[in-house]
Amino acid sequence: MNRGDMVWMARERALAEQALAGCLPPAAAAPARLHAAMRYALLGGGKRLRPLLCRAAARAVAGEDCDTAWRPACAVECVHTYSLIHDDLPALDNDALRRGRPTCHIVFGEAMAILAGDALQTHAFAWLAGAGHRAAAMVRVLAAGAGTPEGMVAGQVMDMEAERGSADLSAVQAIHSRKTAALIRASVQLGGLAAGASRAQLEALGIFGEAVGCAFQIADDLLDETASSAELGKTAGKDAAQAKATYPAVVGRAGAQAAGDALVAAALTALTGWGAAAGRLRHLARAALDRRS
Protein backbone atom coordinates (compact mmCIF):
# COMPACT_ATOMS: atom_id res chain seq x y z
CA MET A 1 0.00 0.00 0.00
CA ASN A 2 1.51 3.33 -1.02
CA ARG A 3 1.50 6.41 1.19
CA GLY A 4 -1.24 8.11 -0.80
CA ASP A 5 -3.57 5.17 -0.26
CA MET A 6 -2.78 5.08 3.45
CA VAL A 7 -3.46 8.81 3.84
CA TRP A 8 -6.70 8.58 1.90
CA MET A 9 -7.98 5.60 3.88
CA ALA A 10 -7.09 7.20 7.22
CA ARG A 11 -8.81 10.45 6.25
CA GLU A 12 -11.86 8.67 4.87
CA ARG A 13 -12.22 6.51 7.99
CA ALA A 14 -12.02 9.60 10.20
CA LEU A 15 -14.74 11.28 8.17
CA ALA A 16 -16.83 8.10 8.31
CA GLU A 17 -16.58 8.06 12.11
CA GLN A 18 -17.90 11.62 12.23
CA ALA A 19 -20.73 10.85 9.84
CA LEU A 20 -21.74 7.71 11.75
CA ALA A 21 -21.73 9.53 15.08
CA GLY A 22 -23.91 12.24 13.58
CA CYS A 23 -26.46 9.88 12.05
CA LEU A 24 -27.49 8.26 15.33
CA PRO A 25 -29.81 9.56 18.05
CA PRO A 26 -27.90 11.25 20.90
CA ALA A 27 -26.84 8.91 23.68
CA ALA A 28 -28.80 10.94 26.23
CA ALA A 29 -32.07 10.84 24.28
CA ALA A 30 -34.67 8.47 25.71
CA PRO A 31 -34.49 5.52 25.76
CA ALA A 32 -30.93 6.31 26.70
CA ARG A 33 -29.71 2.76 27.32
CA LEU A 34 -30.86 1.65 23.87
CA HIS A 35 -29.10 4.56 22.21
CA ALA A 36 -25.98 3.92 24.28
CA ALA A 37 -25.95 0.30 23.08
CA MET A 38 -26.41 1.39 19.46
CA ARG A 39 -23.57 3.88 19.71
CA TYR A 40 -21.33 1.38 21.52
CA ALA A 41 -21.72 -1.13 18.72
CA LEU A 42 -21.62 1.25 15.76
CA LEU A 43 -18.85 3.55 16.96
CA GLY A 44 -16.53 0.86 18.32
CA GLY A 45 -14.04 0.97 15.46
CA GLY A 46 -13.71 -1.43 12.56
CA LYS A 47 -12.36 -1.39 9.02
CA ARG A 48 -15.30 0.66 7.65
CA LEU A 49 -14.85 -1.18 4.36
CA ARG A 50 -18.49 -0.75 3.32
CA PRO A 51 -18.61 3.04 3.76
CA LEU A 52 -15.24 3.35 2.02
CA LEU A 53 -16.46 1.25 -0.90
CA CYS A 54 -19.67 3.25 -1.10
CA ARG A 55 -17.80 6.53 -1.27
CA ALA A 56 -15.15 5.19 -3.66
CA ALA A 57 -17.88 3.96 -6.02
CA ALA A 58 -19.42 7.43 -6.09
CA ARG A 59 -16.04 8.87 -7.01
CA ALA A 60 -15.54 6.23 -9.69
CA VAL A 61 -18.79 7.34 -11.31
CA ALA A 62 -18.66 11.10 -10.81
CA GLY A 63 -14.94 11.85 -10.55
CA GLU A 64 -12.28 12.12 -7.87
CA ASP A 65 -13.68 15.41 -6.55
CA CYS A 66 -17.09 13.86 -5.85
CA ASP A 67 -17.98 14.21 -2.15
CA THR A 68 -21.35 12.51 -1.95
CA ALA A 69 -22.79 9.18 -0.71
CA TRP A 70 -22.47 9.79 3.02
CA ARG A 71 -26.10 8.93 3.68
CA PRO A 72 -25.97 5.47 2.05
CA ALA A 73 -22.49 4.90 3.49
CA CYS A 74 -23.87 5.35 7.01
CA ALA A 75 -26.98 3.30 6.28
CA VAL A 76 -25.05 0.28 5.05
CA GLU A 77 -22.71 0.40 8.05
CA CYS A 78 -25.71 0.49 10.39
CA VAL A 79 -27.05 -2.67 8.73
CA HIS A 80 -23.63 -4.32 8.91
CA THR A 81 -23.29 -3.48 12.60
CA TYR A 82 -26.76 -4.77 13.46
CA SER A 83 -25.78 -8.05 11.82
CA LEU A 84 -22.64 -8.26 13.95
CA ILE A 85 -24.59 -7.65 17.17
CA HIS A 86 -27.01 -10.44 16.34
CA ASP A 87 -24.29 -12.74 15.00
CA ASP A 88 -22.40 -12.52 18.30
CA LEU A 89 -25.42 -13.55 20.40
CA PRO A 90 -25.38 -16.89 22.26
CA ALA A 91 -28.11 -18.24 19.97
CA LEU A 92 -25.83 -17.78 16.94
CA ASP A 93 -22.02 -17.60 17.17
CA ASN A 94 -21.90 -16.93 20.92
CA ASP A 95 -18.88 -14.62 20.82
CA ALA A 96 -17.70 -12.36 23.63
CA LEU A 97 -15.22 -10.28 21.59
CA ARG A 98 -15.80 -7.92 18.66
CA ARG A 99 -13.44 -5.22 17.36
CA GLY A 100 -11.18 -5.86 20.33
CA ARG A 101 -13.91 -5.10 22.89
CA PRO A 102 -16.61 -7.07 24.71
CA THR A 103 -19.55 -7.69 22.42
CA CYS A 104 -22.74 -5.68 22.78
CA HIS A 105 -24.66 -8.38 24.66
CA ILE A 106 -21.81 -8.82 27.14
CA VAL A 107 -21.95 -5.12 28.01
CA PHE A 108 -25.69 -4.41 27.76
CA GLY A 109 -27.30 -7.84 28.13
CA GLU A 110 -28.88 -10.05 25.50
CA ALA A 111 -32.28 -8.36 25.41
CA MET A 112 -30.85 -4.85 24.92
CA ALA A 113 -28.38 -6.13 22.32
CA ILE A 114 -31.21 -7.66 20.28
CA LEU A 115 -33.15 -4.41 20.46
CA ALA A 116 -30.06 -2.35 19.59
CA GLY A 117 -29.61 -4.46 16.48
CA ASP A 118 -33.28 -4.07 15.59
CA ALA A 119 -33.02 -0.32 16.05
CA LEU A 120 -29.88 0.00 13.91
CA GLN A 121 -31.54 -1.93 11.11
CA THR A 122 -34.68 0.18 11.06
CA HIS A 123 -32.69 3.38 11.55
CA ALA A 124 -30.62 2.53 8.47
CA PHE A 125 -33.68 2.53 6.23
CA ALA A 126 -35.14 5.65 7.83
CA TRP A 127 -31.81 7.42 7.28
CA LEU A 128 -31.56 6.21 3.69
CA ALA A 129 -35.12 7.35 2.96
CA GLY A 130 -33.81 10.91 3.23
CA ALA A 131 -31.50 10.46 0.23
CA GLY A 132 -33.62 12.53 -2.14
CA HIS A 133 -35.10 11.39 -5.43
CA ARG A 134 -32.92 8.27 -5.57
CA ALA A 135 -33.98 7.10 -2.10
CA ALA A 136 -36.47 4.46 -3.26
CA ALA A 137 -33.90 2.81 -5.53
CA MET A 138 -31.34 2.87 -2.73
CA VAL A 139 -33.76 1.31 -0.24
CA ARG A 140 -34.45 -1.52 -2.69
CA VAL A 141 -30.73 -2.19 -3.16
CA LEU A 142 -29.99 -2.19 0.56
CA ALA A 143 -33.00 -4.37 1.40
CA ALA A 144 -32.03 -6.91 -1.24
CA GLY A 145 -28.45 -7.02 0.05
CA ALA A 146 -29.51 -7.35 3.67
CA GLY A 147 -32.39 -9.80 3.47
CA THR A 148 -33.55 -12.86 1.55
CA PRO A 149 -33.45 -14.81 -0.75
CA GLU A 150 -30.12 -13.50 -2.11
CA GLY A 151 -28.99 -11.33 0.79
CA MET A 152 -27.15 -11.44 4.07
CA VAL A 153 -29.82 -12.99 6.29
CA ALA A 154 -30.35 -15.82 3.81
CA GLY A 155 -26.59 -16.41 3.83
CA GLN A 156 -26.49 -16.49 7.63
CA VAL A 157 -29.22 -19.13 7.66
CA MET A 158 -27.38 -21.21 5.06
CA ASP A 159 -24.16 -20.84 7.04
CA MET A 160 -25.88 -22.00 10.23
CA GLU A 161 -27.50 -24.97 8.50
CA ALA A 162 -24.17 -26.04 6.98
CA GLU A 163 -22.49 -26.42 10.38
CA ARG A 164 -21.47 -29.99 11.16
CA GLY A 165 -22.45 -30.93 7.62
CA SER A 166 -20.40 -31.79 4.55
CA ALA A 167 -20.67 -28.64 2.45
CA ASP A 168 -18.97 -28.72 -0.94
CA LEU A 169 -17.42 -25.81 -2.81
CA SER A 170 -20.67 -24.77 -4.50
CA ALA A 171 -22.40 -24.59 -1.10
CA VAL A 172 -19.58 -22.48 0.35
CA GLN A 173 -19.75 -20.14 -2.65
CA ALA A 174 -23.51 -19.77 -2.23
CA ILE A 175 -23.10 -18.96 1.46
CA HIS A 176 -20.32 -16.43 0.89
CA SER A 177 -22.22 -14.75 -1.94
CA ARG A 178 -25.12 -14.05 0.38
CA LYS A 179 -23.63 -13.79 3.86
CA THR A 180 -20.86 -11.34 3.00
CA ALA A 181 -20.80 -10.37 -0.67
CA ALA A 182 -24.43 -9.25 -0.92
CA LEU A 183 -23.99 -6.32 1.46
CA ILE A 184 -20.63 -5.37 -0.04
CA ARG A 185 -22.21 -5.47 -3.50
CA ALA A 186 -24.97 -3.22 -2.17
CA SER A 187 -22.36 -0.82 -0.77
CA VAL A 188 -20.77 -0.10 -4.13
CA GLN A 189 -24.08 0.05 -5.97
CA LEU A 190 -25.43 2.50 -3.39
CA GLY A 191 -22.42 4.72 -4.00
CA GLY A 192 -23.02 4.48 -7.72
CA LEU A 193 -26.68 5.41 -7.32
CA ALA A 194 -25.75 8.39 -5.16
CA ALA A 195 -23.53 9.67 -7.97
CA GLY A 196 -26.06 9.06 -10.76
CA ALA A 197 -24.59 5.88 -12.26
CA SER A 198 -26.02 4.49 -15.47
CA ARG A 199 -27.53 1.01 -15.64
CA ALA A 200 -24.34 -0.33 -17.25
CA GLN A 201 -22.22 1.24 -14.52
CA LEU A 202 -24.42 -0.26 -11.81
CA GLU A 203 -24.10 -3.69 -13.41
CA ALA A 204 -20.31 -3.37 -13.47
CA LEU A 205 -20.29 -2.21 -9.86
CA GLY A 206 -22.43 -5.21 -8.94
CA ILE A 207 -19.94 -7.61 -10.52
CA PHE A 208 -17.09 -5.79 -8.81
CA GLY A 209 -18.82 -5.83 -5.41
CA GLU A 210 -19.75 -9.50 -5.62
CA ALA A 211 -16.16 -10.48 -6.36
CA VAL A 212 -14.70 -8.22 -3.67
CA GLY A 213 -17.21 -9.48 -1.11
CA CYS A 214 -16.36 -13.12 -1.76
CA ALA A 215 -12.62 -12.33 -1.64
CA PHE A 216 -13.15 -10.51 1.66
CA GLN A 217 -14.85 -13.57 3.14
CA ILE A 218 -12.07 -15.86 1.92
CA ALA A 219 -9.60 -13.58 3.72
CA ASP A 220 -11.75 -13.91 6.84
CA ASP A 221 -11.70 -17.70 6.50
CA LEU A 222 -7.91 -17.74 6.18
CA LEU A 223 -7.33 -15.28 9.01
CA ASP A 224 -9.52 -17.31 11.34
CA GLU A 225 -7.00 -20.14 10.93
CA THR A 226 -3.78 -18.13 10.96
CA ALA A 227 -4.24 -14.95 13.05
CA SER A 228 -4.60 -14.47 16.79
CA SER A 229 -7.63 -13.10 18.60
CA ALA A 230 -5.63 -9.95 19.39
CA GLU A 231 -4.88 -9.42 15.70
CA LEU A 232 -8.46 -10.09 14.63
CA GLY A 233 -10.24 -8.22 17.41
CA LYS A 234 -12.54 -11.25 17.74
CA THR A 235 -12.16 -14.86 18.78
CA ALA A 236 -9.86 -16.75 16.42
CA GLY A 237 -10.28 -20.40 15.47
CA LYS A 238 -14.06 -20.45 15.76
CA ASP A 239 -14.68 -21.63 12.20
CA ALA A 240 -12.96 -24.95 12.80
CA ALA A 241 -14.41 -25.29 16.29
CA GLN A 242 -17.93 -24.86 14.91
CA ALA A 243 -17.24 -26.85 11.73
CA LYS A 244 -18.14 -23.87 9.56
CA ALA A 245 -18.38 -24.21 5.79
CA THR A 246 -15.29 -22.27 4.64
CA TYR A 247 -12.93 -22.21 1.68
CA PRO A 248 -9.95 -23.58 3.64
CA ALA A 249 -12.11 -26.42 4.95
CA VAL A 250 -13.13 -27.40 1.41
CA VAL A 251 -10.10 -26.60 -0.78
CA GLY A 252 -7.29 -25.98 1.74
CA ARG A 253 -5.39 -22.78 2.45
CA ALA A 254 -3.53 -22.71 -0.86
CA GLY A 255 -6.74 -23.29 -2.79
CA ALA A 256 -8.50 -20.59 -0.82
CA GLN A 257 -5.72 -18.08 -1.52
CA ALA A 258 -5.83 -18.93 -5.23
CA ALA A 259 -9.60 -18.46 -5.28
CA GLY A 260 -9.22 -15.09 -3.55
CA ASP A 261 -6.63 -13.96 -6.07
CA ALA A 262 -8.91 -14.96 -8.93
CA LEU A 263 -11.81 -13.02 -7.41
CA VAL A 264 -9.73 -9.86 -7.05
CA ALA A 265 -8.67 -10.22 -10.68
CA ALA A 266 -12.34 -10.53 -11.67
CA ALA A 267 -13.19 -7.43 -9.66
CA LEU A 268 -10.50 -5.42 -11.41
CA THR A 269 -11.64 -6.70 -14.80
CA ALA A 270 -15.14 -5.40 -14.07
CA LEU A 271 -13.65 -1.90 -13.91
CA THR A 272 -11.84 -2.11 -17.24
CA GLY A 273 -12.11 1.25 -18.96
CA TRP A 274 -13.20 3.14 -15.85
CA GLY A 275 -10.05 5.22 -15.68
CA ALA A 276 -8.20 6.83 -12.82
CA ALA A 277 -11.33 7.82 -10.89
CA ALA A 278 -11.84 4.14 -10.03
CA GLY A 279 -8.39 3.90 -8.47
CA ARG A 280 -9.76 3.87 -4.92
CA LEU A 281 -12.06 0.97 -5.77
CA ARG A 282 -9.15 -0.96 -7.26
CA HIS A 283 -7.09 -0.40 -4.14
CA LEU A 284 -9.92 -1.53 -1.86
CA ALA A 285 -10.37 -4.71 -3.92
CA ARG A 286 -6.77 -5.69 -3.26
CA ALA A 287 -6.91 -4.61 0.37
CA ALA A 288 -9.99 -6.79 0.99
CA LEU A 289 -7.92 -9.91 0.37
CA ASP A 290 -4.47 -8.80 1.52
CA ARG A 291 -5.50 -7.52 4.95
CA ARG A 292 -4.10 -8.92 8.18
CA SER A 293 -7.06 -8.31 10.48
C-alpha positions, 0 to 999 in steps of 0.5 A: 500500500503506497503512502497516498492510499494510506493517507486517503484511507485514514482520512476517509475513515475519520470522516466516516466516524464523524458521519456515523456519530452524527447519524445516530440519536444522541446517547442521552435521548430516551431511551438512553440505554438503547441509544448507548448500546447502538452507539457502543456497537456502531462507533466501536471501530472497525475497518469501515470497508463498506462506507469506504467502498460506497464513497469510492464507487461514487467517485468512480462514477462522478470523478475524484472530486465527488464528495457525496454518498455519506447517507448510504455509506452510514446506512449500510454500516448500520445494517452491517453493525446490526448483523454483527450484534445479532451474529455474536449472540449466544443463539448464533455464534456466541462470541464475547469479543468484537473489534477488540472489545466485549460484544454488545450483549456482554456489556448491555445484556442479550435483550438490549443487544437484540433491540439495539440491532433491531433499532440499527436496522430500522434506523438505516432505512429511515436514514436512507429514505432521506436520500432525495429522489434516488432514495427508493432505488437505494432502499431496494438495493440495501433491502435486497443485500440485507435480506432474503433470498439472495442477501445477508440474512439468507446467507447467515441461515445457510451458514448455520445450517451447513455447520457440522455438515459436509458442504462442498465448494458450491455450497460455500460459494452460495453462502459467501455470496449471500452472507458477505458479498451481498452487502458489499455489492450493495455498498458499491451500488449505493455509492453508484446510485448516489452519484447518478450511475447508469444502468451499465455502470451499476451492473459493473459495480455489482460484478465488482462488489460480488467479487470483492465481497467473496474475496473478503470472506475468503480472507476472513476464512484464512485469518480465522485459521492463521491470526490471533484473537488480538490481531483479529479483534474477535475470537480466532479459530471459531470456524474450525471449532464450529465446523463452519463451511469455509474455503480452507475447509473445502479446498485448503489454504492454498486453494482458498488463496488462489480463489481469492486472487482470482476473485480480485482479478475478476473485480478489477476486470469489471472496472476495465475502462473506468479510468483513474477515478476508479483507483480507490475501488481498485485499491480496496479490492486488493486490500480486501484480500491482503489484509491482516485483520 
